[in-house]
């Protein structure tokens, strides 16, 4: 029995009137009559007694109603719960970020998201540890994460690039590079590149800290720090240098650190990431709102103006 056939049978069993049933289900009265006749032929017995003045269930029709209605109600309830979960009804949307710039973009997108659909629910933001970028996403504690690209994880999906930022080199103010207008990747061959520790994907670390210069000279990786503040402390102490995004100049200014532009380094890009198994309608809606925020400002090829 097809779902629509079942709906017609149940509605007619309640209304006991072909016209009202057709109106309730937004179908023609002929469709109702045809469906009932097909069901009766399949079952081999009348389900309704029909006269010019009344419609009534036969004993077999009444028994069929008693048997199928509980299952149908369970199916309806299950579908309704799935729809509610997909739309996030009654549940907050949890969005993570790992840098101040990303956090500001998330907040701007959340404002547009709620304004577009007041019933969308609350958006909660969470700072994620840089040393374990996808951990909270994978455990389900986050629905979305505004992360640094590239992301090449089989269980994760990505949206478009939302932020693209130039790179700078964080050095101690005592470092010879500190007084230069810019440096090139080739200049890093004699330096120790500092990084954050933790289960960061190898391809991501290679993107952040390449192993060789464009000319093929090896680049040495130095100490690893557990947090951003530890990393900056090492840089300020002259224990190494750290390539990073230009927006960090605004958020992590320190009197003993200079940020020097990396003239020939590719930009760092950021976008939204979510679990492949959790790509619900509200997740995609938020991703669209974030892209809209960026497009309204100055397009996806520059640092988001809403986040300046």
C-alpha positions in Angstrom: 0.0 0.0 0.0 1.5 3.3 -1.1 1.7 6.1 1.5 -0.8 8.3 -0.4 -3.3 5.4 -0.6 -3.0 4.9 3.1 -3.6 8.6 3.8 -6.7 8.5 1.6 -8.0 5.4 3.4 -7.4 6.9 6.8 -8.9 10.3 6.0 -12.0 8.7 4.5 -12.4 6.4 7.5 -12.4 9.6 9.7 -14.5 11.8 7.4 -16.9 9.2 6.0 -17.5 11.6 3.2 -15.8 11.5 -0.2 -16.1 15.3 -0.8 -14.7 16.3 2.6 -11.8 13.7 2.2 -10.9 15.1 -1.2 -10.9 18.7 0.1 -8.8 17.7 3.2 -6.1 16.0 1.1 -6.2 18.5 -1.7 -7.1 15.9 -4.3 -10.0 15.3 -6.6 -13.1 13.3 -5.4 -12.5 11.0 -8.3 -9.0 10.2 -7.0 -10.4 9.3 -3.6 -13.0 7.0 -5.2 -10.4 5.4 -7.5 -8.0 4.7 -4.6 -10.7 3.1 -2.5 -11.8 0.8 -5.3 -8.1 -0.2 -6.0 -7.6 -1.0 -2.3 -10.8 -3.1 -2.2 -9.8 -5.0 -5.3 -6.4 -5.7 -3.8 -7.9 -6.9 -0.5 -10.8 -8.7 -2.1 -13.5 -7.2 0.0 -15.4 -3.9 0.5 -13.9 -1.5 3.0 -16.7 1.0 2.9 -20.5 0.6 2.6 -21.6 3.4 0.2 -25.1 4.6 -0.5 -26.4 7.9 -1.8 -26.9 9.1 1.8 -24.1 7.7 3.8 -20.6 6.1 3.9 -19.7 3.6 6.6 -16.8 1.3 7.3 -17.4 -2.4 6.8 -16.1 -4.8 9.5 -13.1 -5.6 7.3 -12.5 -1.9 6.8 -12.8 -1.2 10.5 -10.3 -4.0 11.2 -7.9 -2.6 8.6 -8.2 0.8 10.2 -7.4 -0.6 13.7 -4.3 -2.4 12.3 -2.7 0.3 10.2 -3.5 3.5 12.0 -1.0 3.0 14.9 1.8 2.2 12.5 1.0 5.2 10.4 1.0 7.5 13.4 4.4 6.2 14.4 5.8 6.9 11.0 4.3 10.4 11.0 5.9 11.1 14.4 9.2 9.7 13.3 9.3 11.9 10.2 8.3 14.9 12.2 11.1 14.3 14.7 13.6 14.0 11.8 12.4 17.2 10.2 12.6 19.0 13.6 16.2 17.7 14.1 17.1 18.7 10.5 15.8 22.3 11.0 17.2 22.5 14.5 13.8 23.3 16.1 14.3 23.8 19.8 18.1 23.0 19.5 20.8 25.7 19.4 23.3 25.6 16.5 26.8 25.3 17.9 29.6 26.9 15.8 33.3 26.8 16.6 36.2 29.0 15.7 39.9 29.1 16.6 40.9 32.7 15.9 39.4 36.1 16.9 38.8 37.0 13.2 36.9 33.7 12.7 34.9 34.4 15.8 33.8 37.8 14.6 32.7 36.4 11.3 30.7 33.6 13.1 28.9 36.3 15.2 28.1 38.4 12.1 26.7 35.3 10.3 24.7 34.3 13.4 23.0 37.7 13.4 22.0 37.3 9.7 20.9 33.7 10.3 18.6 34.6 13.1 17.2 37.7 11.3 16.5 35.6 8.2 14.5 33.0 10.2 13.5 34.0 13.7 12.5 30.4 14.4 15.9 29.2 13.5 17.0 29.1 17.2 19.9 30.3 19.1 23.5 30.2 17.8 26.1 29.3 20.4 29.8 30.0 19.7 32.7 28.0 21.1 36.5 28.6 20.8 38.2 25.4 19.7 41.8 24.5 20.6 44.3 25.0 17.8 46.1 21.9 18.7 43.0 19.7 18.0 41.0 21.6 15.4 38.4 18.9 14.5 38.0 17.1 17.8 34.8 18.9 19.1 33.3 18.6 15.6 33.8 14.9 15.4 32.4 14.3 18.9 29.2 16.1 18.0 29.9 19.0 20.5 29.9 21.3 17.5 27.7 21.5 14.4 30.0 23.7 12.4 33.5 24.9 12.6 35.1 27.9 10.9 38.5 26.4 10.2 41.6 27.0 8.2 41.8 25.4 4.8 42.7 23.0 3.3 40.6 20.3 5.0 40.9 16.9 3.5 39.1 14.6 5.9 36.8 11.8 4.6 34.2 12.3 7.3 34.1 16.1 6.9 32.6 18.4 4.3 33.6 22.0 3.6 31.8 25.1 2.3 33.3 27.9 0.1 36.3 30.1 1.1 35.0 32.8 3.4 38.2 34.5 4.5 41.5 34.8 2.5 44.4 36.6 4.3 48.0 37.3 3.4 50.8 35.9 5.5 53.3 37.5 7.8 56.3 36.2 9.7 56.2 36.7 13.5 59.8 37.4 14.7 61.4 38.8 17.8 62.0 42.5 17.7 65.7 41.7 18.1 65.7 39.5 15.0 67.4 40.9 11.9 64.2 40.5 9.9 62.3 42.9 12.3 63.5 46.0 10.5 62.8 44.8 7.0 59.8 45.8 4.9 59.2 42.2 3.9 60.9 38.8 3.6 60.6 35.9 1.2 60.2 32.2 1.7 63.8 31.7 0.6 64.9 33.8 3.5 63.6 31.3 6.0 66.2 28.6 5.2 68.4 29.6 8.1 65.5 29.9 10.6 63.7 27.6 13.0 59.9 27.5 12.3 57.8 27.3 15.4 54.4 25.6 15.5 51.6 24.4 17.7 51.7 20.8 19.0 48.8 18.4 18.8 47.0 16.1 16.4 47.1 18.5 13.5 46.8 16.8 10.0 50.2 16.4 8.4 49.0 18.0 5.2 47.8 21.0 7.2 51.1 21.4 8.9 52.9 21.2 5.6 50.7 23.9 4.2 51.4 26.1 7.2 55.1 25.3 7.5 56.5 24.0 4.2 59.5 21.6 4.4 61.5 23.4 1.7 61.8 26.8 0.2 60.7 27.4 -3.4 64.3 27.0 -4.4 64.5 23.6 -2.6 66.4 24.6 0.5 65.3 22.6 3.6 63.3 24.5 6.3 63.9 23.5 9.9 61.0 23.0 12.2 61.8 24.1 15.8 59.9 23.8 19.1 56.2 23.1 19.4 53.9 25.0 21.7 50.7 23.8 23.3 48.9 27.2 23.0 49.0 30.4 21.0 50.3 32.3 24.0 53.1 29.8 24.5 54.0 30.1 20.8 54.2 33.9 21.0 56.3 33.7 24.1 58.8 31.5 22.3 58.9 33.9 19.3 59.4 36.9 21.6 62.2 35.1 23.3 64.0 34.7 20.0 63.6 30.9 19.9 62.4 30.9 16.4 60.0 32.5 13.9 56.4 31.7 13.0 54.6 32.2 9.7 50.9 33.2 10.3 48.0 35.1 9.0 48.2 38.9 8.7 45.1 39.5 10.8 46.9 38.2 13.8 48.9 41.5 13.8 45.8 43.2 15.2 44.8 40.5 17.7 48.2 39.4 19.0 50.3 42.6 19.1 53.2 42.3 21.6 56.0 44.8 22.4 58.7 42.1 21.8 57.3 40.7 18.5 57.4 42.2 15.0 55.2 41.0 12.1 57.0 41.1 8.7 55.0 40.5 5.5 55.9 37.3 3.6 56.0 38.7 0.1 55.8 35.4 -1.9 53.7 33.2 0.4 50.2 32.1 -0.7 47.3 33.4 1.3 45.7 31.5 4.2 42.1 30.6 3.6 39.3 29.8 6.0 35.8 28.4 5.6 33.1 26.4 7.3 33.4 22.6 8.0 30.8 20.1 9.2 30.4 16.4 9.6 29.4 14.6 6.4 26.7 12.7 8.3 25.3 15.9 9.8 24.8 18.2 6.8 21.3 19.2 7.9 19.3 22.0 6.4 20.2 24.4 9.2 23.9 23.7 8.8 23.7 24.6 5.1 21.5 27.6 5.9 24.1 29.0 8.3 26.9 28.3 5.7 24.9 30.3 3.2 24.4 33.2 5.7 28.1 33.3 6.4 28.9 33.5 2.6 26.2 36.2 2.3 27.9 38.3 5.1 31.2 38.1 3.2 29.7 38.9 -0.2 27.9 41.9 1.2 31.1 43.3 2.4 33.8 42.8 -0.2 33.7 39.3 -1.7 35.5 36.1 -0.6 39.0 37.1 -1.7 39.8 39.5 1.1 39.6 39.6 4.8 36.0 40.0 5.8 35.2 43.7 6.3 32.6 42.8 8.9 35.4 41.3 10.9 37.8 44.3 10.9 
